[in-house]
């Protein structure tokens, strides 16, 4: 009986050390993942603000584009140096093939 008690006490100190190490690692990982969650939440908030700003800039550019397309006429295009094309070829995509094809002479 004395031998079994001595072996048990030797293992007990190793088990306690292993459990203490496990607790330290678990606490470190808990803190790390908690910090990561907070950082991701802050990044999401920053991304949302950036998305709103980008949408506002895009809206301004779209309205400018639409106002400029209303002022474009064939006469204005010639003033800017555009010339009419010699031949026009229409390209379209079919639903079945989902590929582009020419509708004209090859």
C-alpha positions in Angstrom: 0.0 0.0 0.0 2.8 2.4 0.7 4.2 1.9 -2.8 0.8 2.7 -4.5 0.5 5.9 -2.5 4.0 7.2 -3.5 3.4 6.5 -7.2 0.0 8.3 -7.0 1.6 11.4 -5.5 4.3 11.5 -8.2 1.6 11.4 -10.9 -0.6 14.0 -9.0 2.0 16.8 -9.3 2.4 16.1 -13.0 -1.4 16.0 -13.5 -1.8 19.3 -11.6 1.0 20.9 -13.7 -0.7 19.7 -16.9 -4.1 21.0 -15.8 -2.5 24.4 -14.9 -0.9 24.6 -18.3 -4.1 23.7 -19.9 -6.0 26.4 -18.0 -3.3 29.0 -19.0 -3.5 28.0 -22.7 -7.3 28.1 -22.5 -7.4 31.5 -20.9 -4.9 32.8 -23.5 -7.0 31.4 -26.4 -10.2 32.9 -24.8 -8.6 36.3 -24.7 -7.3 36.0 -28.2 -10.6 35.0 -29.7 -12.5 37.6 -27.7 -10.1 40.3 -29.0 -10.5 39.0 -32.6 -14.3 39.1 -32.2 -14.1 42.8 -31.1 -11.7 43.6 -33.9 -14.0 42.0 -36.5 -17.0 43.9 -35.1 -15.1 47.2 -35.4 -13.9 46.3 -38.9 -17.5 45.6 -39.9 -18.6 49.0 -38.6 -15.8 50.6 -40.6 -16.7 48.7 -43.7 -20.3 49.7 -43.4 -19.3 53.4 -43.2 -17.1 52.9 -46.2 -19.9 51.2 -48.2 -22.2 54.1 -47.4 -19.6 56.6 -48.6 -18.9 54.6 -51.8 -22.6 54.4 -52.5 -22.9 58.2 -52.1 -20.0 58.8 -54.5 -21.4 56.3 -57.0 -24.8 58.0 -56.9 -23.2 61.4 -57.6 -21.2 59.9 -60.5 -24.3 58.2 -61.9 -26.3 61.4 -61.8 -23.4 63.3 -63.5 -23.2 60.5 -66.2 -27.0 60.8 -66.9 -26.9 64.5 -67.1 -23.9 64.4 -69.5 -25.6 61.7 -71.7 -28.7 64.0 -72.1 -26.5 66.7 -73.5 -24.7 64.4 -76.0 -26.1 64.8 -79.6 -24.7 63.7 -82.9 -23.6 67.3 -83.5 -21.8 67.5 -80.2 -20.1 64.2 -80.9 -18.7 65.5 -84.2 -17.4 68.6 -82.3 -15.6 66.3 -80.0 -14.0 64.3 -82.9 -16.2 61.3 -83.0 -17.0 59.9 -86.5 -19.8 57.6 -87.6 -18.7 53.9 -88.1 -18.5 52.5 -91.6 -20.4 49.3 -90.7 -22.4 48.2 -87.7 -22.3 44.6 -86.5 -24.7 43.6 -83.7 -23.5 41.1 -81.1 -26.0 39.3 -78.9 -26.1 36.5 -76.4 -28.5 33.6 -76.8 -30.2 32.2 -73.7 -29.5 28.5 -74.7 -25.8 28.9 -75.4 -24.9 31.8 -73.1 -22.2 32.8 -75.7 -21.8 35.7 -77.9 -22.5 35.5 -81.6 -22.4 37.9 -84.6 -25.6 38.7 -86.4 -24.2 39.6 -89.8 -21.6 38.6 -92.5 -18.5 36.9 -91.1 
